[in-house]
Amino acid sequence: MAIREYSTKVDVRVEFYTRHYHVSGDVQVNRWRLADVLNDRSDPFVMMQNVVREPLPALAATGGELARAAQFLQIAKEQVLFAIPHEVAELEVARQQYLATLYSERGVADANAIMPPWELRGTVHLRRVSGPQQALEDTPGEFIPMTHIEATYLLDGGRLRVAADLAVVNRSLAELFSLTAERSIQVHRGFRRDS
C-alpha cells in the first residue's frame, strides 16, 4: 500500500465551492496534494467523477434549482473559490506528512479572505518569518493551502458555515486578502469637523 500511496494518483472526494455552487466529487490526486492539481496550469479544468452539484442558497432561492448528479463533470479552475479534500484511508500517511510539512513551516499567520459570497478565516503557513506585507508578496501559487478554516456564506446572514482542517483557496479570486488578525474599528464616513 505504501508504494501506491507515493507513486500513483488516487481518487479523493473533494468539495469545490464557487460563487453559485457547491460541487462534490472524486478527483485524481497524488499524495493528497490538491493544491498541486489546482496550480497545474497545463489544464484549466478539474475532471470529477461521481459528482453531486447543488446551488448555494441565493441561486436556489431565485430559480428553485435542485441538486443534480452526474457521472463526470469538469469544473473550471478559474471559478473555484476554495476546495476541501476529504480523508482517504489509502492516503492517510501522505495526508499526515503533508499537514506536518505545513505545520513545520517557520511562520504562520491568521488569514482572512473575502471572496463574495464567502468569507474565509484560517491559518496560512509561511516558508519564512517576515512581516505581513512581505508574507503576502512571498506567498507562492494561485491556490494556497489554509488550515483550520471556517467559511461563512455572506448572503444568508451567516447561517451557512463550512469548517475544515484544510482547504485550498484561490487567492486570485479574493477581493480582499489579509494575513493578520482583523479587528473591528469604528468607521466615520464623509467629512468630519474636528473641534
C-alpha positions as a printed Julia matrix, in Angstrom:
195×3 Matrix{Float64}:
   0.0    0.0     0.0
   2.85   2.44    0.72
   4.14   2.11   -2.86
   0.73   3.03   -4.26
   0.44   5.96   -1.86
   3.59   7.57   -3.24
   3.55   6.56   -6.88
   0.03   6.86   -8.28
  -2.95   9.11   -8.15
  -5.89   8.07   -6.01
  -9.5    9.25   -6.06
 -10.08  11.77   -3.3
 -13.52  13.15   -2.53
 -13.28  16.93   -2.89
 -15.83  19.64   -2.19
 -15.5   22.64   -4.5
 -17.18  25.96   -3.77
 -17.83  28.54   -6.48
 -19.84  31.76   -6.31
 -23.03  29.84   -7.14
 -22.47  26.12   -6.45
 -21.24  23.51   -4.02
 -19.87  20.61   -6.09
 -18.67  17.36   -4.56
 -16.94  14.56   -6.47
 -13.94  12.27   -6.82
 -10.73  13.82   -8.16
  -7.44  12.09   -9.04
  -4.86  13.44   -6.57
  -1.27  12.39   -5.92
  -0.3   12.18   -2.23
  -3.29  14.27   -1.07
  -1.79  17.41   -2.66
  -4.88  19.11   -4.06
  -3.05  22.45   -4.33
  -0.72  20.84   -6.91
  -3.7   19.75   -9.02
  -5.26  23.22   -8.88
  -1.98  25.07   -9.56
  -1.19  22.9   -12.62
  -1.55  25.39  -15.46
  -1.46  22.72  -18.2
  -5.2   22.06  -17.75
  -7.76  24.79  -17.0
 -10.28  22.24  -15.69
 -10.5   19.6   -12.99
 -12.19  16.35  -14.06
 -14.53  14.94  -11.44
 -16.38  11.62  -11.17
 -19.49  10.63   -9.21
 -20.47  14.25   -8.86
 -23.26  15.98   -6.98
 -23.78  19.68   -7.51
 -26.16  21.86   -5.61
 -26.88  25.55   -5.88
 -25.93  27.79   -3.0
 -28.91  29.39   -1.2
 -29.01  32.67   -3.16
 -29.16  30.87   -6.54
 -31.58  28.23   -5.26
 -33.94  30.95   -3.99
 -34.16  32.66   -7.37
 -34.77  29.66   -9.6
 -35.74  26.8    -7.38
 -32.9   24.77   -8.89
 -32.42  21.35   -7.34
 -29.3   19.34   -6.68
 -28.09  17.32   -9.67
 -25.88  14.26  -10.06
 -23.52  13.38  -12.91
 -21.07  10.58  -13.55
 -18.48  13.05  -14.91
 -18.18  16.82  -14.67
 -15.45  19.35  -15.4
 -15.09  22.35  -13.15
 -13.2   25.41  -14.36
 -10.3   26.14  -12.01
 -10.77  29.87  -12.52
 -14.24  29.6   -10.95
 -13.16  27.68   -7.83
 -13.11  29.89   -4.74
 -11.97  27.15   -2.39
 -11.85  23.37   -2.22
 -11.78  20.9     0.66
 -10.22  17.45    0.23
 -11.65  14.61    2.3
  -9.61  11.99    4.09
  -8.84   8.75    2.24
  -7.64   5.69    4.15
  -5.14   4.84    1.4
  -3.53   8.28    1.72
  -3.53   8.67    5.49
   0.28   8.64    5.8
   0.64  11.12    2.91
  -2.06  13.33    4.47
  -0.28  13.34    7.82
   3.06  14.12    6.15
   1.52  16.94    4.1
  -0.07  18.53    7.17
   3.13  18.03    9.18
   5.05  19.84    6.45
   2.63  22.76    6.59
   2.82  22.92   10.39
   6.63  22.77   10.34
   6.87  25.93    8.22
   8.7   28.62   10.12
   5.87  31.12   10.18
   2.12  31.01   10.47
  -0.33  33.84   10.05
  -4.01  34.3    10.62
  -5.62  34.85    7.25
  -8.87  36.41    6.17
 -10.15  36.2     2.59
 -13.25  37.98    1.33
 -14.45  36.09   -1.74
 -18.1   37.04   -2.21
 -20.35  35.36   -1.38
 -17.88  33.77    1.1
 -15.61  34.99    3.87
 -12.85  32.58    4.92
 -10.77  32.68    8.07
  -7.93  30.32    8.78
  -4.17  29.9     9.0
  -1.6   30.29    6.24
   1.77  28.57    6.64
   4.76  30.61    5.51
   8.18  29.39    4.46
   9.95  32.19    6.26
   9.15  34.62    9.01
   8.5   38.08    7.69
   6.16  41.0     8.13
   2.62  40.86    6.75
   3.44  42.81    3.58
   6.42  40.63    2.7
   4.46  37.47    3.54
   1.66  38.47    1.17
   4.16  39.15   -1.61
   6.05  35.88   -0.98
   3.06  33.52   -0.75
   3.51  31.2    -3.76
   0.83  29.89   -6.07
  -2.61  30.97   -7.09
  -4.17  28.22   -4.97
  -2.78  28.14   -1.44
  -3.44  25.73    1.42
  -5.05  27.11    4.56
  -5.58  25.12    7.74
  -8.3   25.42   10.38
 -10.62  27.24    8.04
 -14.1   28.48    8.66
 -16.0   29.75    5.65
 -19.14  31.82    6.13
 -21.71  32.29    3.35
 -22.47  36.02    3.5
 -25.77  36.1     1.59
 -27.89  34.3     4.19
 -26.86  36.22    7.28
 -24.03  33.8     8.06
 -26.26  30.77    8.72
 -24.32  28.56    6.28
 -20.84  27.79    7.58
 -18.22  25.31    6.44
 -15.31  24.23    8.65
 -12.35  22.04    7.71
  -8.83  21.15    8.84
  -7.56  22.02    5.35
  -8.84  23.96    2.37
  -7.15  25.13   -0.8
  -8.03  28.75   -1.5
  -7.95  30.56   -4.85
  -6.18  33.7    -3.71
  -6.57  35.34   -7.13
 -10.36  35.46   -6.66
 -10.2   37.06   -3.23
 -11.39  40.65   -3.37
  -9.55  41.22   -0.1
  -6.88  39.03    1.49
  -5.06  39.76    4.74
  -2.51  37.82    6.75
  -3.13  39.39   10.11
  -5.99  39.09   12.51
  -8.52  41.74   11.58
 -10.33  43.67   14.24
 -13.46  45.8    14.26
 -12.99  49.55   14.25
 -15.38  52.46   14.26
 -15.63  53.99   10.8
 -16.61  57.59   10.14
 -17.99  58.22    6.69
 -17.58  61.51    4.9
 -16.01  64.61    6.33
 -15.9   65.35    9.99
 -15.24  68.69   11.62
 -12.71  68.5    14.43
 -13.49  70.83   17.32
